[in-house]
Amino acid sequence: MKNKIISWLAATLAIIVSAYILPGVVVSTFFAAFVTAVVLGIINAFIKPILLVLTLPLNVLTLGLFTLIINALLIMLTGVIVPGFEVFNFWWALLFGLILSLVSFVLHSVVKD
């Protein structure tokens, strides 16, 4: 349980850092970033695999780049669900997904040590 909380806090920090870097993404409070991390984790655990299976031919055709579009759409869905987390348009969501994955990679590599 302790590892899961540390992972959520690292994801929350990654969301805050990514939103700070991008002017098209707004996170109002730390609690909103924490809820965003939880909701994004739930969406990625349940909805994303279904979408990946349904779009498998298109994903194979684009050599996996369609996954970035699915990721951006799921980030926009999270912005609709979570109050205090706002993404202005699709392109900001796409860029947010890319930066969030980079920041998460760095933070999780630091946290594991």
BADRENTI-442691 format. One line per field, with one value per atom (N, C-alpha, C): atom name; x, z, y. Coordinates in nm, 3 decimals, padded with zeros to 5 digits. Atoms other than C-alpha are relative to their C-alpha. Layout:
N
atom = CA/...
u = X/...
w = Z/...
v = Y/...
***
This chain:
113
atom = N/CA/C/N/CA/C/N/CA/C/N/CA/C/N/CA/C/N/CA/C/N/CA/C/N/CA/C/N/CA/C/N/CA/C/N/CA/C/N/CA/C/N/CA/C/N/CA/C/N/CA/C/N/CA/C/N/CA/C/N/CA/C/N/CA/C/N/CA/C/N/CA/C/N/CA/C/N/CA/C/N/CA/C/N/CA/C/N/CA/C/N/CA/C/N/CA/C/N/CA/C/N/CA/C/N/CA/C/N/CA/C/N/CA/C/N/CA/C/N/CA/C/N/CA/C/N/CA/C/N/CA/C/N/CA/C/N/CA/C/N/CA/C/N/CA/C/N/CA/C/N/CA/C/N/CA/C/N/CA/C/N/CA/C/N/CA/C/N/CA/C/N/CA/C/N/CA/C/N/CA/C/N/CA/C/N/CA/C/N/CA/C/N/CA/C/N/CA/C/N/CA/C/N/CA/C/N/CA/C/N/CA/C/N/CA/C/N/CA/C/N/CA/C/N/CA/C/N/CA/C/N/CA/C/N/CA/C/N/CA/C/N/CA/C/N/CA/C/N/CA/C/N/CA/C/N/CA/C/N/CA/C/N/CA/C/N/CA/C/N/CA/C/N/CA/C/N/CA/C/N/CA/C/N/CA/C/N/CA/C/N/CA/C/N/CA/C/N/CA/C/N/CA/C/N/CA/C/N/CA/C/N/CA/C/N/CA/C/N/CA/C/N/CA/C/N/CA/C/N/CA/C/N/CA/C/N/CA/C/N/CA/C/N/CA/C/N/CA/C/N/CA/C/N/CA/C/N/CA/C/N/CA/C/N/CA/C/N/CA/C/N/CA/C/N/CA/C/N/CA/C/N/CA/C/N/CA/C/N/CA/C/N/CA/C
u = 00.082/00.000/00.087/-00.090/00.288/00.059/-00.056/00.438/-00.101/00.105/00.104/-00.019/00.016/00.073/00.119/-00.119/00.430/-00.009/00.018/00.353/-00.103/00.102/00.039/00.054/-00.058/00.231/00.101/-00.092/00.499/-00.078/00.084/00.226/-00.061/00.055/00.070/00.104/-00.108/00.402/00.031/-00.022/00.450/-00.109/00.110/00.108/00.019/-00.023/00.190/00.113/-00.114/00.528/-00.037/00.040/00.380/-00.096/00.094/00.098/00.071/-00.076/00.350/00.076/-00.076/00.551/-00.091/00.091/00.248/-00.105/00.103/00.028/-00.142/00.132/-00.261/-00.064/00.053/-00.310/00.004/00.012/-00.432/-00.037/00.032/-00.424/-00.013/00.026/-00.581/00.063/-00.051/-00.475/00.076/-00.070/-00.261/-00.102/00.103/-00.578/-00.057/00.048/-00.700/00.101/-00.104/-00.367/-00.001/00.006/-00.397/-00.119/00.119/-00.751/00.020/-00.030/-00.633/00.088/-00.088/-00.359/-00.080/00.080/-00.610/-00.095/00.097/-00.872/00.072/-00.076/-00.611/00.051/-00.041/-00.481/-00.114/00.117/-00.830/-00.039/00.033/-00.902/00.101/-00.103/-00.570/-00.008/00.009/-00.640/-00.120/00.123/-00.995/-00.043/00.051/-01.081/00.105/-00.105/-00.746/00.022/-00.018/-00.703/-00.113/00.113/-01.051/00.016/-00.020/-00.977/00.116/-00.114/-00.642/-00.038/00.043/-00.805/-00.093/00.095/-01.083/00.069/-00.070/-00.835/00.128/-00.122/-00.574/00.040/-00.042/-00.584/00.057/-00.049/-00.542/00.133/-00.125/-00.269/00.114/-00.103/-00.080/00.036/-00.022/-00.122/00.086/-00.077/00.024/00.124/-00.118/00.299/-00.004/00.017/00.161/-00.019/00.015/00.135/-00.143/00.139/-00.243/-00.021/00.007/-00.182/00.014/-00.014/-00.075/-00.132/00.131/-00.413/-00.096/00.085/-00.594/00.037/-00.047/-00.381/-00.049/00.046/-00.467/-00.150/00.145/-00.838/-00.035/00.025/-00.823/00.040/-00.037/-00.645/-00.110/00.111/-00.923/-00.122/00.109/-01.178/00.023/-00.033/-00.999/-00.024/00.026/-01.019/-00.148/00.145/-01.395/-00.050/00.047/-01.434/00.047/-00.060/-01.201/-00.014/00.003/-01.287/00.136/-00.130/-00.974/00.111/-00.096/-00.796/-00.061/00.055/-00.845/00.105/-00.084/-00.697/-00.073/00.068/-00.771/-00.040/00.038/-00.764/00.079/-00.062/-00.647/00.151/-00.145/-00.296/00.071/-00.057/-00.230/-00.007/00.012/-00.356/00.107/-00.103/-00.120/00.138/-00.128/00.176/00.011/00.003/00.073/00.029/-00.025/00.070/00.146/-00.142/00.420/00.089/-00.081/00.566/-00.026/00.034/00.380/00.073/-00.070/00.532/00.149/-00.142/00.883/00.026/-00.018/00.844/-00.027/00.029/00.686/00.115/-00.115/00.974/00.114/-00.109/01.228/-00.033/00.037/01.037/-00.005/00.008/00.969/00.138/-00.136/01.334/00.072/-00.059/01.433/-00.064/00.072/01.167/00.040/-00.034/01.267/00.133/-00.133/01.625/-00.001
w = 00.000/00.000/00.000/-00.006/00.079/-00.137/00.133/-00.267/-00.095/00.086/-00.432/00.028/-00.035/-00.243/-00.052/00.053/-00.335/-00.152/00.146/-00.698/-00.039/00.029/-00.691/00.024/-00.026/-00.535/-00.109/00.111/-00.805/-00.126/00.116/-01.072/00.018/-00.028/-00.905/-00.025/00.023/-00.907/-00.149/00.146/-01.274/-00.069/00.058/-01.356/00.029/-00.036/-01.170/-00.083/00.078/-01.344/-00.147/00.142/-01.688/-00.025/00.015/-01.635/00.016/-00.017/-01.520/-00.128/00.123/-01.840/-00.114/00.112/-02.073/00.039/-00.032/-02.078/-00.038/00.041/-02.236/00.092/-00.099/-01.933/00.135/-00.128/-01.600/00.108/-00.120/-01.264/00.113/-00.097/-00.994/00.137/-00.134/-00.673/-00.002/-00.016/-00.548/00.004/-00.008/-00.469/-00.138/00.136/-00.827/-00.079/00.068/-00.952/00.050/-00.056/-00.716/-00.056/00.056/-00.833/-00.148/00.141/-01.192/-00.017/00.008/-01.130/00.022/-00.029/-00.982/-00.116/00.109/-01.256/-00.128/00.119/-01.533/00.012/-00.021/-01.380/-00.021/00.018/-01.370/-00.147/00.142/-01.727/-00.080/00.071/-01.846/00.030/-00.036/-01.665/-00.063/00.046/-01.792/-00.142/00.130/-02.099/-00.110/00.102/-02.279/-00.064/00.066/-02.332/-00.098/00.089/-02.484/-00.130/00.119/-02.720/-00.085/00.077/-02.818/-00.079/00.072/-02.910/-00.115/00.105/-03.106/-00.117/00.106/-03.301/-00.044/00.031/-03.350/-00.148/00.140/-03.733/-00.034/00.025/-03.741/00.070/-00.074/-03.481/-00.071/00.075/-03.684/-00.127/00.123/-03.998/00.024/-00.031/-03.828/00.083/-00.075/-03.656/00.146/-00.141/-03.311/00.031/-00.026/-03.353/00.036/-00.036/-03.319/00.151/-00.146/-02.953/00.062/-00.050/-02.903/-00.008/00.015/-03.032/00.105/-00.104/-02.800/00.135/-00.127/-02.512/00.017/-00.008/-02.592/00.024/-00.022/-02.610/00.143/-00.138/-02.273/00.099/-00.084/-02.123/-00.007/00.012/-02.260/00.078/-00.079/-02.105/00.149/-00.139/-01.773/00.034/-00.021/-01.812/00.014/-00.013/-01.851/00.135/-00.123/-01.548/00.126/-00.122/-01.297/00.004/-00.015/-01.176/00.051/-00.037/-01.143/-00.093/00.101/-01.432/-00.135/00.128/-01.769/-00.109/00.119/-02.110/-00.109/00.092/-02.372/-00.132/00.127/-02.691/-00.019/00.028/-02.851/-00.004/00.016/-02.931/00.133/-00.133/-02.573/00.073/-00.062/-02.460/-00.054/00.061/-02.704/00.057/-00.055/-02.586/00.149/-00.143/-02.222/00.021/-00.012/-02.271/-00.022/00.026/-02.418/00.115/-00.109/-02.148/00.130/-00.121/-01.874/00.004/00.002/-01.985/00.026/-00.025/-01.987/00.146/-00.140/-01.645/00.092/-00.082/-01.502/-00.004/00.012/-01.634/00.090/-00.081/-01.466/00.148/-00.142/-01.136/00.052/-00.046/-01.116/00.006/-00.009/-01.186/00.124/-00.121/-00.901/00.124/-00.115/-00.663/00.027/-00.018/-00.721/00.072/-00.062/-00.603/00.145
v = -00.120/00.000/00.126/-00.114/00.234/00.031/-00.020/00.181/00.062/-00.056/00.261/00.149/-00.142/00.591/00.081/-00.069/00.687/00.012/-00.005/00.601/00.106/-00.103/00.817/00.140/-00.132/01.105/00.038/-00.027/01.073/00.037/-00.035/01.076/00.138/-00.133/01.379/00.108/-00.096/01.560/00.013/-00.004/01.465/00.081/-00.079/01.613/00.148/-00.141/01.934/00.059/-00.049/01.969/00.016/-00.008/01.894/00.114/-00.112/02.143/00.134/-00.123/02.403/00.035/-00.022/02.358/00.047/-00.029/02.379/00.102/-00.100/02.690/-00.043/00.044/02.497/-00.101/00.094/02.272/00.071/-00.069/02.407/-00.101/00.078/02.229/00.102/-00.106/02.444/-00.026/00.031/02.264/-00.132/00.128/01.978/-00.114/00.103/01.783/-00.032/00.024/01.830/-00.082/00.079/01.693/-00.144/00.134/01.395/-00.077/00.063/01.321/-00.029/00.022/01.360/-00.124/00.118/01.102/-00.129/00.119/00.857/-00.030/00.019/00.910/-00.043/00.038/00.891/-00.144/00.139/00.569/-00.098/00.087/00.418/-00.008/-00.002/00.527/-00.082/00.077/00.384/-00.149/00.141/00.058/-00.068/00.065/-00.003/00.037/-00.044/00.206/-00.012/00.001/00.227/-00.138/00.130/-00.151/-00.034/00.026/-00.173/00.080/-00.083/00.117/-00.051/00.052/-00.034/-00.125/00.121/-00.364/00.038/-00.040/-00.191/00.070/-00.075/00.023/-00.069/00.073/-00.247/00.007/-00.012/-00.245/00.138/-00.135/00.133/00.023/-00.012/00.111/-00.070/00.072/-00.147/00.077/-00.076/00.062/00.124/-00.121/00.371/-00.030/00.044/00.169/00.046/-00.033/00.249/00.147/-00.143/00.625/00.039/-00.029/00.610/-00.009/00.007/00.525/00.138/-00.137/00.887/00.075/-00.065/01.003/-00.053/00.058/00.762/00.058/-00.057/00.889/00.144/-00.139/01.252/00.007/00.001/01.171/-00.041/00.041/00.997/00.110/-00.115/01.299/00.105/-00.094/01.519/-00.049/00.056/01.283/00.023/-00.027/01.318/00.147/-00.143/01.697/00.031/-00.019/01.669/-00.054/00.065/01.441/00.073/-00.055/01.610/00.152/-00.146/01.960/00.049/-00.053/02.171/-00.042/00.040/02.000/00.032/-00.046/02.164/-00.009/00.007/02.091/00.077/-00.091/02.357/-00.063/00.064/02.148/-00.129/00.130/01.825/00.008/-00.010/01.947/00.017/-00.012/02.053/-00.135/00.132/01.710/-00.095/00.084/01.539/00.034/-00.043/01.744/-00.031/00.032/01.697/-00.149/00.143/01.319/-00.035/00.026/01.323/00.048/-00.056/01.548/-00.075/00.074/01.361/-00.135/00.128/01.032/00.018/-00.026/01.182/00.034/-00.040/01.345/-00.118/00.118/01.028/-00.099/00.090/00.820/00.045/-00.052/01.045/-00.014/00.005/01.064/-00.144/00.138/00.691/-00.066/00.054/00.613/00.052/-00.056/00.844/-00.064/00.055/00.704/-00.145/00.142/00.339/-00.019/00.013/00.400/00.031
***
